[in-house]
Amino acid sequence: MIDAGKLRERVTIQQATESRNALGETVLSWATFAERWASVEGVTAREALGAGQLEVSITHRVRLRYVARLTQQMRLIWRGRTLEIVSLLEHHNRSEHELICQETP
């Protein structure tokens, strides 16, 4: 079980929703699914020089109490940064989630 003292960061969990604009086109937007306290830690930072551009990829490990219906297609907003869920793990008989995330621009 997660120690409550380690859940110091507020994260917003968002899910994608589709709607139609005035032209009938499908528009993807993000809606808040839940807000939770979490532990967020940086795992790695890699810099690679490819095709003359600097590519930065930062991944994070996020731990939070279990959230029913949480899926890998959702994303997190943390400190104004967007984290895509790469891997979603359940621990301790559904009492906590561990998310491996990748920051997107």
N, C-alpha and C positions, 0 to 999 in steps of 0.2 A: 504494500500500500504506500502511496505517496505521502511524504511528510508535508503537512499543510504549509509549513514555513518555507518550503522550496517553491511554492506556487506564487511567485512574486510578479509575474508579468500578465497583463490583461491582453487576451487575444480575441479577435472577432472571427468566428467561423462563418464563411459565406458559401452559398450554393448558387449555381448558375440557373438563371431563369430565361425562358425565351418569350418574346412578345413580337407583335407585328407593328411596324411603323405605318405612316400614312400611305406609303407606296405598296404596302403588303409584304415587304421584305421581313425576314426573320432577323430579329435583333437580340443578341445575347447580352444580358446584364447580370449583375451579381446582387443578391439580396442577403441580408443578415439571417443566418440560421440560428446562431447562439453566440453568447459571449461567455468566456470562461477565464478563470485564473489558471496560469500554466507556468511551467519551467521551460525556458528557452535557452538553449546553448548552441553556440557555433561549433560545428564539427570540423569542417575543413574550408580552406580558401585556396582555390587554384587559379593561377593566372597562366594563360597560354597565349602565345603570339601566333595568330593564324591569319593568313591572307592580308597581312599588313595591319590588322586590327588587334587590339588587346581585348581578350574575352575573359570576363571574370565570372566565376561560378561559385557561389557561396551556399553551403548546405547547413541545415540546422536540425537539431533533435529537439522535439517539443514533447513534453510529458504533461498530461492533464487527467483529471478524473474522467471516468467513462461517460461518453456522450452517446445516447441512443440514436441510431440512424446516421451516424457519422460515416461518410464514404470517402474514397480516394478521389472522387471527382470534385470534391469541395476544395476550398483554399482558406488560408488564414491571413488576416491582416494583423500585423504586429509592429507597433511603433511607426505606423505609416508605410510599412514595407509589406509586399505581397509574397507569401510563401505558398508554393504549390505543394500539395501532398504527394510525395513519391511513394511512400510506403506507410501502411497503417497497421499497427500491431495492437492486440489486446493482451493485457497482462492481469494476473491475479484474479482469475475468474470474473472477468468483466468489471473490475473495479478501476482500471486505469487504461489509458491509451498512450501509446508511444508513436509519434509521427516523425518520419524522416522527410524533411522538406527541402525544396530548392527555391531560392529567391529568384523572382522574375522582375524584370524592369517595369 
